[in-house]
Amino acid sequence: MNLFKAVFPAALLSWLVSSAIGGQGSRGAWLTIERLHFQQHSMFWSWPLFVIGTVVAWALFTMTPK
C-alpha cells in the first residue's frame, strides 16, 4: 500500500524538477529529461527521477509509524 501512496509525491517531484531544469533548455545529464506532447500541451518528464522519487517516498512512508 505504501508503494501506491508514494507514486503521487514522486510524480509531483519529477514534474516540478523536470520543468525547472528542462525549461532552461538542459537535458539534465543522467536524468534524461524529455519533452512530452499531449495533443496541444507539452510538459517535461524524467523517468529516472520518477523512479528515484518513488523509492525515496516509499522508504519514508514505510519508516514512519502508523
Biopython code that builds the backbone (N, CA, C, O; Angstrom):
import numpy as np
from Bio.PDB.StructureBuilder import StructureBuilder

atoms = [
    (1, "MET", "N", (0.814, -1.194, 0.000)),
    (1, "MET", "CA", (0.000, 0.000, 0.000)),
    (1, "MET", "C", (0.861, 1.263, 0.000)),
    (1, "MET", "O", (0.507, 2.264, -0.623)),
    (2, "ASN", "N", (1.996, 1.206, 0.706)),
    (2, "ASN", "CA", (2.878, 2.372, 0.757)),
    (2, "ASN", "C", (3.453, 2.704, -0.611)),
    (2, "ASN", "O", (3.720, 3.868, -0.911)),
    (3, "LEU", "N", (3.643, 1.687, -1.437)),
    (3, "LEU", "CA", (4.173, 1.938, -2.773)),
    (3, "LEU", "C", (3.183, 2.742, -3.608)),
    (3, "LEU", "O", (3.589, 3.622, -4.367)),
    (4, "PHE", "N", (1.901, 2.455, -3.479)),
    (4, "PHE", "CA", (0.890, 3.208, -4.227)),
    (4, "PHE", "C", (0.784, 4.648, -3.719)),
    (4, "PHE", "O", (0.544, 5.568, -4.501)),
    (5, "LYS", "N", (0.963, 4.841, -2.412)),
    (5, "LYS", "CA", (0.934, 6.195, -1.863)),
    (5, "LYS", "C", (2.163, 6.994, -2.288)),
    (5, "LYS", "O", (2.112, 8.224, -2.326)),
    (6, "ALA", "N", (3.253, 6.322, -2.605)),
    (6, "ALA", "CA", (4.492, 7.006, -2.968)),
    (6, "ALA", "C", (4.497, 7.503, -4.407)),
    (6, "ALA", "O", (5.343, 8.321, -4.767)),
    (7, "VAL", "N", (3.580, 7.031, -5.233)),
    (7, "VAL", "CA", (3.586, 7.406, -6.650)),
    (7, "VAL", "C", (3.247, 8.887, -6.841)),
    (7, "VAL", "O", (3.882, 9.554, -7.658)),
    (8, "PHE", "N", (2.267, 9.415, -6.111)),
    (8, "PHE", "CA", (1.867, 10.812, -6.299)),
    (8, "PHE", "C", (2.980, 11.798, -5.939)),
    (8, "PHE", "O", (3.269, 12.682, -6.745)),
    (9, "PRO", "N", (3.626, 11.692, -4.755)),
    (9, "PRO", "CA", (4.719, 12.629, -4.474)),
    (9, "PRO", "C", (5.877, 12.498, -5.464)),
    (9, "PRO", "O", (6.517, 13.491, -5.808)),
    (10, "ALA", "N", (6.144, 11.278, -5.920)),
    (10, "ALA", "CA", (7.224, 11.081, -6.885)),
    (10, "ALA", "C", (6.889, 11.727, -8.223)),
    (10, "ALA", "O", (7.757, 12.330, -8.854)),
    (11, "ALA", "N", (5.645, 11.610, -8.657)),
    (11, "ALA", "CA", (5.235, 12.237, -9.916)),
    (11, "ALA", "C", (5.300, 13.755, -9.804)),
    (11, "ALA", "O", (5.732, 14.430, -10.739)),
    (12, "LEU", "N", (4.879, 14.287, -8.680)),
    (12, "LEU", "CA", (4.930, 15.732, -8.473)),
    (12, "LEU", "C", (6.375, 16.225, -8.455)),
    (12, "LEU", "O", (6.693, 17.241, -9.073)),
    (13, "LEU", "N", (7.249, 15.509, -7.748)),
    (13, "LEU", "CA", (8.664, 15.869, -7.705)),
    (13, "LEU", "C", (9.277, 15.816, -9.095)),
    (13, "LEU", "O", (9.988, 16.738, -9.496)),
    (14, "SER", "N", (9.012, 14.759, -9.823)),
    (14, "SER", "CA", (9.574, 14.603, -11.160)),
    (14, "SER", "C", (9.089, 15.697, -12.094)),
    (14, "SER", "O", (9.875, 16.243, -12.869)),
    (15, "TRP", "N", (7.819, 16.021, -12.032)),
    (15, "TRP", "CA", (7.266, 17.058, -12.905)),
    (15, "TRP", "C", (7.857, 18.437, -12.588)),
    (15, "TRP", "O", (8.236, 19.175, -13.497)),
    (16, "LEU", "N", (7.935, 18.784, -11.285)),
    (16, "LEU", "CA", (8.441, 20.103, -10.907)),
    (16, "LEU", "C", (9.927, 20.267, -11.224)),
    (16, "LEU", "O", (10.332, 21.285, -11.785)),
    (17, "VAL", "N", (10.736, 19.276, -10.870)),
    (17, "VAL", "CA", (12.173, 19.369, -11.119)),
    (17, "VAL", "C", (12.459, 19.331, -12.617)),
    (17, "VAL", "O", (13.307, 20.082, -13.102)),
    (18, "SER", "N", (11.769, 18.474, -13.350)),
    (18, "SER", "CA", (11.973, 18.396, -14.796)),
    (18, "SER", "C", (11.544, 19.683, -15.485)),
    (18, "SER", "O", (12.184, 20.112, -16.445)),
    (19, "SER", "N", (10.475, 20.299, -15.010)),
    (19, "SER", "CA", (10.031, 21.567, -15.595)),
    (19, "SER", "C", (11.039, 22.676, -15.334)),
    (19, "SER", "O", (11.297, 23.503, -16.209)),
    (20, "ALA", "N", (11.610, 22.696, -14.136)),
    (20, "ALA", "CA", (12.591, 23.727, -13.804)),
    (20, "ALA", "C", (13.872, 23.563, -14.618)),
    (20, "ALA", "O", (14.410, 24.542, -15.135)),
    (21, "ILE", "N", (14.356, 22.336, -14.732)),
    (21, "ILE", "CA", (15.600, 22.097, -15.461)),
    (21, "ILE", "C", (15.363, 22.130, -16.966)),
    (21, "ILE", "O", (16.144, 22.736, -17.700)),
    (22, "GLY", "N", (14.303, 21.489, -17.433)),
    (22, "GLY", "CA", (14.016, 21.445, -18.865)),
    (22, "GLY", "C", (13.616, 22.786, -19.434)),
    (22, "GLY", "O", (13.852, 23.050, -20.613)),
    (23, "GLY", "N", (13.013, 23.645, -18.618)),
    (23, "GLY", "CA", (12.632, 24.972, -19.070)),
    (23, "GLY", "C", (13.825, 25.851, -19.404)),
    (23, "GLY", "O", (13.699, 26.816, -20.158)),
    (24, "GLN", "N", (14.982, 25.521, -18.845)),
    (24, "GLN", "CA", (16.206, 26.266, -19.131)),
    (24, "GLN", "C", (16.928, 25.729, -20.364)),
    (24, "GLN", "O", (17.960, 26.264, -20.768)),
    (25, "GLY", "N", (16.382, 24.675, -20.955)),
    (25, "GLY", "CA", (16.980, 24.111, -22.162)),
    (25, "GLY", "C", (17.962, 22.985, -21.908)),
    (25, "GLY", "O", (18.607, 22.511, -22.844)),
    (26, "SER", "N", (18.090, 22.547, -20.671)),
    (26, "SER", "CA", (19.029, 21.476, -20.340)),
    (26, "SER", "C", (18.350, 20.114, -20.437)),
    (26, "SER", "O", (17.137, 20.001, -20.257)),
    (27, "ARG", "N", (19.142, 19.082, -20.721)),
    (27, "ARG", "CA", (18.622, 17.717, -20.763)),
    (27, "ARG", "C", (18.789, 17.023, -19.414)),
    (27, "ARG", "O", (18.241, 15.939, -19.212)),
    (28, "GLY", "N", (19.530, 17.622, -18.494)),
    (28, "GLY", "CA", (19.656, 17.077, -17.149)),
    (28, "GLY", "C", (20.625, 15.919, -17.024)),
    (28, "GLY", "O", (20.548, 15.171, -16.050)),
    (29, "ALA", "N", (21.536, 15.741, -17.972)),
    (29, "ALA", "CA", (22.544, 14.670, -17.958)),
    (29, "ALA", "C", (21.902, 13.304, -17.741)),
    (29, "ALA", "O", (21.165, 12.832, -18.606)),
    (30, "TRP", "N", (22.164, 12.660, -16.609)),
    (30, "TRP", "CA", (21.640, 11.298, -16.389)),
    (30, "TRP", "C", (20.151, 11.282, -16.078)),
    (30, "TRP", "O", (19.547, 10.210, -16.041)),
    (31, "LEU", "N", (19.540, 12.451, -15.852)),
    (31, "LEU", "CA", (18.093, 12.497, -15.628)),
    (31, "LEU", "C", (17.312, 12.279, -16.922)),
    (31, "LEU", "O", (16.130, 11.936, -16.888)),
    (32, "THR", "N", (17.962, 12.474, -18.039)),
    (32, "THR", "CA", (17.346, 12.332, -19.374)),
    (32, "THR", "C", (15.951, 12.956, -19.431)),
    (32, "THR", "O", (14.951, 12.279, -19.665)),
    (33, "ILE", "N", (15.924, 14.253, -19.210)),
    (33, "ILE", "CA", (14.659, 14.992, -19.251)),
    (33, "ILE", "C", (14.206, 15.096, -20.696)),
    (33, "ILE", "O", (14.959, 15.530, -21.568)),
    (34, "GLU", "N", (12.985, 14.698, -20.935)),
    (34, "GLU", "CA", (12.439, 14.736, -22.289)),
    (34, "GLU", "C", (11.146, 15.531, -22.298)),
    (34, "GLU", "O", (10.445, 15.622, -21.291)),
    (35, "ARG", "N", (10.847, 16.102, -23.449)),
    (35, "ARG", "CA", (9.610, 16.878, -23.599)),
    (35, "ARG", "C", (8.536, 15.962, -24.163)),
    (35, "ARG", "O", (8.711, 15.354, -25.219)),
    (36, "LEU", "N", (7.420, 15.870, -23.445)),
    (36, "LEU", "CA", (6.295, 15.052, -23.877)),
    (36, "LEU", "C", (5.207, 15.956, -24.428)),
    (36, "LEU", "O", (4.974, 17.048, -23.910)),
    (37, "HIS", "N", (4.539, 15.495, -25.481)),
    (37, "HIS", "CA", (3.464, 16.267, -26.097)),
    (37, "HIS", "C", (2.163, 15.478, -26.015)),
    (37, "HIS", "O", (2.101, 14.326, -26.443)),
    (38, "PHE", "N", (1.134, 16.096, -25.468)),
    (38, "PHE", "CA", (-0.211, 15.526, -25.424)),
    (38, "PHE", "C", (-1.136, 16.487, -26.146)),
    (38, "PHE", "O", (-1.442, 17.562, -25.631)),
    (39, "GLN", "N", (-1.576, 16.113, -27.318)),
    (39, "GLN", "CA", (-2.438, 16.946, -28.153)),
    (39, "GLN", "C", (-1.814, 18.328, -28.291)),
    (39, "GLN", "O", (-0.826, 18.466, -29.012)),
    (40, "GLN", "N", (-2.339, 19.355, -27.636)),
    (40, "GLN", "CA", (-1.783, 20.702, -27.768)),
    (40, "GLN", "C", (-0.934, 21.106, -26.561)),
    (40, "GLN", "O", (-0.465, 22.242, -26.497)),
    (41, "HIS", "N", (-0.733, 20.209, -25.620)),
    (41, "HIS", "CA", (0.001, 20.529, -24.399)),
    (41, "HIS", "C", (1.346, 19.809, -24.409)),
    (41, "HIS", "O", (1.476, 18.712, -24.953)),
    (42, "SER", "N", (2.328, 20.436, -23.807)),
    (42, "SER", "CA", (3.631, 19.787, -23.672)),
    (42, "SER", "C", (4.127, 19.969, -22.239)),
    (42, "SER", "O", (3.798, 20.947, -21.568)),
    (43, "MET", "N", (4.916, 19.017, -21.797)),
    (43, "MET", "CA", (5.487, 19.065, -20.450)),
    (43, "MET", "C", (6.822, 18.337, -20.462)),
    (43, "MET", "O", (7.107, 17.561, -21.374)),
    (44, "PHE", "N", (7.629, 18.589, -19.456)),
    (44, "PHE", "CA", (8.905, 17.906, -19.305)),
    (44, "PHE", "C", (8.734, 16.764, -18.316)),
    (44, "PHE", "O", (7.961, 16.868, -17.363)),
    (45, "TRP", "N", (9.467, 15.659, -18.549)),
    (45, "TRP", "CA", (9.343, 14.479, -17.697)),
    (45, "TRP", "C", (10.670, 13.748, -17.655)),
    (45, "TRP", "O", (11.435, 13.765, -18.620)),
    (46, "SER", "N", (10.938, 13.100, -16.515)),
    (46, "SER", "CA", (12.151, 12.311, -16.338)),
    (46, "SER", "C", (11.801, 11.003, -15.641)),
    (46, "SER", "O", (11.405, 10.998, -14.476)),
    (47, "TRP", "N", (11.948, 9.893, -16.361)),
    (47, "TRP", "CA", (11.649, 8.588, -15.761)),
    (47, "TRP", "C", (12.636, 8.202, -14.670)),
    (47, "TRP", "O", (12.206, 7.673, -13.645)),
    (48, "PRO", "N", (13.958, 8.439, -14.835)),
    (48, "PRO", "CA", (14.870, 8.101, -13.730)),
    (48, "PRO", "C", (14.553, 8.880, -12.449)),
    (48, "PRO", "O", (14.629, 8.326, -11.352)),
    (49, "LEU", "N", (14.200, 10.153, -12.583)),
    (49, "LEU", "CA", (13.845, 10.946, -11.411)),
    (49, "LEU", "C", (12.554, 10.439, -10.778)),
    (49, "LEU", "O", (12.422, 10.460, -9.554)),
    (50, "PHE", "N", (11.605, 9.987, -11.583)),
    (50, "PHE", "CA", (10.360, 9.430, -11.060)),
    (50, "PHE", "C", (10.625, 8.154, -10.263)),
    (50, "PHE", "O", (10.044, 7.961, -9.195)),
    (51, "VAL", "N", (11.487, 7.292, -10.766)),
    (51, "VAL", "CA", (11.806, 6.041, -10.061)),
    (51, "VAL", "C", (12.534, 6.337, -8.749)),
    (51, "VAL", "O", (12.226, 5.734, -7.721)),
    (52, "ILE", "N", (13.492, 7.254, -8.779)),
    (52, "ILE", "CA", (14.216, 7.618, -7.559)),
    (52, "ILE", "C", (13.265, 8.240, -6.540)),
    (52, "ILE", "O", (13.331, 7.919, -5.354)),
    (53, "GLY", "N", (12.392, 9.120, -6.992)),
    (53, "GLY", "CA", (11.413, 9.740, -6.102)),
    (53, "GLY", "C", (10.456, 8.731, -5.503)),
    (53, "GLY", "O", (10.081, 8.846, -4.336)),
    (54, "THR", "N", (10.052, 7.735, -6.296)),
    (54, "THR", "CA", (9.157, 6.696, -5.794)),
    (54, "THR", "C", (9.837, 5.869, -4.710)),
    (54, "THR", "O", (9.224, 5.566, -3.686)),
    (55, "VAL", "N", (11.085, 5.507, -4.923)),
    (55, "VAL", "CA", (11.817, 4.707, -3.931)),
    (55, "VAL", "C", (12.009, 5.495, -2.635)),
    (55, "VAL", "O", (11.830, 4.950, -1.546)),
    (56, "VAL", "N", (12.369, 6.763, -2.748)),
    (56, "VAL", "CA", (12.579, 7.585, -1.550)),
    (56, "VAL", "C", (11.263, 7.793, -0.795)),
    (56, "VAL", "O", (11.226, 7.665, 0.428)),
    (57, "ALA", "N", (10.188, 8.111, -1.514)),
    (57, "ALA", "CA", (8.889, 8.310, -0.856)),
    (57, "ALA", "C", (8.386, 7.010, -0.238)),
    (57, "ALA", "O", (7.814, 7.024, 0.852)),
    (58, "TRP", "N", (8.594, 5.887, -0.926)),
    (58, "TRP", "CA", (8.181, 4.589, -0.382)),
    (58, "TRP", "C", (8.940, 4.281, 0.908)),
    (58, "TRP", "O", (8.358, 3.798, 1.879)),
    (59, "ALA", "N", (10.255, 4.567, 0.910)),
    (59, "ALA", "CA", (11.053, 4.328, 2.112)),
    (59, "ALA", "C", (10.580, 5.208, 3.267)),
    (59, "ALA", "O", (10.503, 4.746, 4.406)),
    (60, "LEU", "N", (10.265, 6.463, 2.986)),
    (60, "LEU", "CA", (9.782, 7.355, 4.046)),
    (60, "LEU", "C", (8.425, 6.917, 4.575)),
    (60, "LEU", "O", (8.199, 6.935, 5.785)),
    (61, "PHE", "N", (7.514, 6.523, 3.681)),
    (61, "PHE", "CA", (6.203, 6.051, 4.127)),
    (61, "PHE", "C", (6.320, 4.752, 4.919)),
    (61, "PHE", "O", (5.542, 4.523, 5.846)),
    (62, "THR", "N", (7.276, 3.904, 4.568)),
    (62, "THR", "CA", (7.451, 2.632, 5.265)),
    (62, "THR", "C", (8.052, 2.843, 6.655)),
    (62, "THR", "O", (7.695, 2.135, 7.597)),
    (63, "MET", "N", (8.961, 3.810, 6.790)),
    (63, "MET", "CA", (9.631, 4.035, 8.072)),
    (63, "MET", "C", (8.777, 4.779, 9.084)),
    (63, "MET", "O", (8.976, 4.624, 10.288)),
    (64, "THR", "N", (7.835, 5.578, 8.622)),
    (64, "THR", "CA", (7.031, 6.352, 9.567)),
    (64, "THR", "C", (6.014, 5.447, 10.258)),
    (64, "THR", "O", (5.395, 4.599, 9.615)),
    (65, "PRO", "N", (5.843, 5.626, 11.567)),
    (65, "PRO", "CA", (4.858, 4.790, 12.274)),
    (65, "PRO", "C", (3.435, 5.167, 11.872)),
    (65, "PRO", "O", (3.153, 6.309, 11.510)),
    (66, "LYS", "N", (2.569, 4.198, 11.944)),
    (66, "LYS", "CA", (1.186, 4.425, 11.524)),
    (66, "LYS", "C", (0.320, 4.860, 12.661)),
    (66, "LYS", "O", (-0.874, 5.093, 12.474)),
]
sb = StructureBuilder()
sb.init_structure("model")
sb.init_model(0)
sb.init_chain("A")
sb.init_seg("    ")
for serial, (resi, resn, name, xyz) in enumerate(atoms, 1):
    if name == "N":
        sb.init_residue(resn, " ", resi, " ")
    sb.init_atom(name, np.array(xyz, "f"), 0.0, 1.0, " ", f" {name:<3s}", serial, name[0])
structure = sb.get_structure()
